[in-house]
């Protein structure tokens, strides 16, 4: 990673741009354009994009694809000391997977007012019965992430 990225905000924007690149791959494949990357100690561990349509798998969200790839890369289903960057606020399934994987931090782009359970519809990471806490930063490159989704759905309607 570029050493000029000194501030946490610069690092978050850098990695969110990598997640946006994954979202572009999803869009090119005809999938809803959501992308994710998992980072540990400033290094990319895994990346993924939405693939439920092509894979006939309702669980093939960008976050799940990325967590699966990271588990394989690190040979562990636990992913402590990692940060997951994703272009859209995660759903309940994906937040559950993050908790089980023990990721340390989530950074997301656009809020999801319909299905987002980190900040919008519910604050699942704040549930008192959970034995793991995930630090959250939302709204990183929010307008770019949201615009990609809006353009995708507008194009599909036309």
C-alpha positions, -999 to +999 in steps of 0.1 A: +000+000+000+011+036-007+030+050+023+015+084+015-018+072+030-009+084+065-044+092+079-070+066+088-094+084+065-070+082+035-065+045+042-103+039+044-109+057+011-081+038-006-095+004+004-131+015-003-119+023-039-106-013-041-141-025-030-157-003-056-135-019-082-149-053-071-184-038-073-177-028-109-168-065-116-202-075-102-219-050-125-201-062-155-212-097-147-249-086-144-249-089-106-260-061-082-228-040-079-216-046-044-179-053-037-158-060-007-121-064+004-106-077+036-074-061+049-050-071+076-021-050+087-024-029+056-023-059+032-051-072+010-061-107+022-091-113+000-117-096-022-151-105-037-182-092-053-219-101-054-225-134-072-258-149-061-273-148-096-245-166-115-238-191-086-275-198-079-266-192-043-286-167-021-256-165+003-231-154-023-231-118-012-198-098-016-191-100+021-195-138+022-175-143-009-147-123+006-148-140+040-147-174+023-117-164+003-100-149+033-106-181+054-091-202+026-061-178+023-054-177+060-064-214+066-087-202+094-124-195+098-115-168+124-103-136+109-092-114+139-074-081+134-089-076+100-110-048+084-138-056+059-145-028+034-179-032+016-197-008-007-231-012+009-242-015+045-245-052+052-275-074+057-283-096+087-267-127+071-235-109+064-232-093+098-237-127+114-209-141+093-186-111+104-193-118+140-186-156+136-154-147+117-143-123+145-135-094+121-124-064+141-137-036+119-163-029+092-161+000+069-191+005+045-200+029+019-236+035+012-264+031+038-291+005+029-324+019+043-342-013+034-320-041+045-290-026+063-287-038+099-255-020+110-269+015+112-301+019+091-328-007+101-311-021+132-278-019+150-270-056+152-234-052+164-248-034+195-269-064+206-260-070+243-259-108+240-231-109+214-197-121+226-178-102+199-178-065+190-171-051+156-160-015+152-180+003+125-173+033+102-200+040+077-205+064+048-170+062+033-173+073-003-210+070+003-221+090-028-199+070-051-211+037-037-247+048-039-244+062-074-230+029-087-261+011-074-285+038-086-270+037-121-272-002-122-309-003-113-317+026-136-300+009-165-319-024-157-353-006-157-346+010-192 
